[in-house]
Amino acid sequence: MDAVSLRRHDHVAEIVLDRPEALNALSTSMALRLAEVCAEVAADRSVRAVVLSAAGEKAFCVGADLKERGGMTDSDLLRQREVFRAAFGGVRALPQPTVAAVHGYALGGGCEFALSCDLIVADESAVFGLPEVGVGLVPGGGGTQLALRRLGPGPAADLVLTGRRLGIDEAVSYSLVDRRVPAGSAREEALALASLIAKNSPVAVRAAKRALRHGAGLDLDAAMEVEDAAWHTVAFSADRREGIAAFNEKRSPDWPEA
């Protein structure tokens, strides 16, 4: 069975980390498959939102498969590095809004997968951490930069430099989690959130995501230019015309395929 599976829910694609017997630890083959699935979803214009979830009850993902790495040479590690970068980059590059559905352990690469998404839904069992410094590494799937942008300098330094784990209470207080839900309901709630997003104009939602991502870290004047470019993308689109017509006719919009 593939270590990453793809499920369809109307206009929502669910990418599932599907290696529960290893707590969804990221192996080289799993990373290759994840990059392939992300590329497939990114190219599918019928997909309007994406959920990243995980199989099993104990973990979202515990990071890199250290058992596999135990037998690697330096050259092997460098080759795996490029594969891993493609996997994490594939999640970040998805043009559709992404929602992580986190339960159990989200450590190392698992935490980075969640941080790579636009929104994080986590249940009461969730435990986050970037423990790489404890094994002689630094977060390499975007953890240092994504944590910095989401949490701010102090909390990001706390998370990265101590390598400690955050339970759900602290994760919420650090703004690491966007929606806290009861144990066992992260996937259901994430799918519901993605479905809500998918009801909106796919052209507008993709443009808004680009503006949010590309504007982060810019000074306000430069960021306003990013927003203006997004506005021009949608203002003369078929989606905008359909949205206005549907509003005036008091009906639900029938969006053209993006």
C-alpha positions, 0 to 999 in steps of 0.5 A: 500500500502507498505510504501516501494516499489521495482521497476525493471529497467533491472539490476537496482533496485529502492527502493522507500520510498513510504509514501508521505502523511507523507513526507516519515517519517520513521515509525516502519512498514516502517523501517521493510519493508525497511530492508526486501526489502534491504535484497531481493535486496542484495541477487539478483545477477541480480541487479547491481546497486540500486537507493534509491528514494522517492514518492511525490513532497515535500520530500525525507524523513523527518526522524523518524515519531515523531507523532508515537514516541509521544505515545511510552514508553522507552521500545517501543523506544528501540524496535524501535531502533533495527528496525531502525538500521536494516533499515539503516544497510540494505541500507549501507550493499547493495553490489551493488553500491547505488545512492540516488535520493534526492528532497525536504526535506532530514532531520534527517533519510532522510539525513542519508539515502542519506549519506548511499548511495555511490553517492547522486544526488540532485535537486535544491529543496533539503534541507539537515539537521540533526536536532536531537539535537534540539529535544534532540537526536543525529543522530542515523542512521549513521549521525555522522559517515557518515557525518564525513567520507563524509564531514570531521570534521569541516563541519560534526560538523557544520551540526550535532551540529547546526542542521541547514538546508543546501540548495543545494548551501551549500550542494554542497560546503560541498561535501554532493551532488555528482551531482546537477541537475535541479528541478524535475530530481533527480530520472531520473538522478539517474537512468541514473547514476545507469544504467551507473554503471550497464553496467560494470562488476558486479563482479568488481563493487562490489569488487571496492565498498568493497575496497572503503568502507573498505579502508576508514579511514585506513592508506595507507598501510592497505588500499592498502591491501584492494585494493589488496584483491579486485584485487585478487577477480576479476583478475581470474574471468569469468568477467575479461576474458569476459571483455578482450575478448570483448575489443579485439573483439571490442564488448560490454561485455556480463557479466556472472551473478554475 
